[in-house]
Amino acid sequence: MSSVELHFANVLIGSSVDFKQTQQKMETGQVKTVDDLFGISEEATRKYRQYLARATPDDLAAKVDFGSRFSMKPSKRKLITQAVTHSMRHWAQISTFLRQQGRKPDWVHDFLMSSAME
């Protein structure tokens, strides 16, 4: 649920939108509501699904060159894994913050207990 996830999705599909453009949405006030924030996540999810629908094992093993921004060249598979775990950490932070504020969750947090993938 962040500009990082959207950036990684853009990299996977070969979009020319770079991280600075994506981050600028957040910093310039273009993201004003919770719906705007979730919109970024939904856009990233659409792009991941678009990529994964056609990705072959060779596509997933392909290395990503971030240029001078990072010295590493991870595989696209690793990039997807980073995006998924990045999101989970943020959700855990939000959940912890809400509990600290006295708000009790009214949904199932554990994947195993959810109805997902039934």
MOGIMO-V833670 format. One record per backbone hydrogen bond with DSSP energy under -1.0 kcal/mol. NH is the residue of the N-H (numbers start at 0). CO is the residue of the C=O. If there is no record, write none. Layout:
<<NH;CO> <NH;CO>>
This chain:
<<5;1> <6;2> <7;3> <8;4> <9;5> <10;6> <11;7> <12;8> <14;9> <21;17> <22;18> <23;19> <26;22> <27;23> <29;24> <30;24> <36;32> <37;33> <38;34> <39;35> <40;36> <41;37> <42;38> <43;39> <44;40> <45;41> <46;42> <47;43> <48;44> <49;45> <50;46> <51;47> <52;48> <53;50> <54;50> <59;55> <60;56> <63;73> <68;65> <75;61> <76;59> <78;74> <79;75> <80;76> <81;77> <82;78> <83;79> <84;80> <85;81> <86;82> <87;83> <88;84> <89;85> <90;86> <91;87> <92;88> <93;89> <94;90> <95;91> <96;92> <97;93> <98;94> <99;95> <100;96> <101;98> <102;97> <113;110> <117;114>>
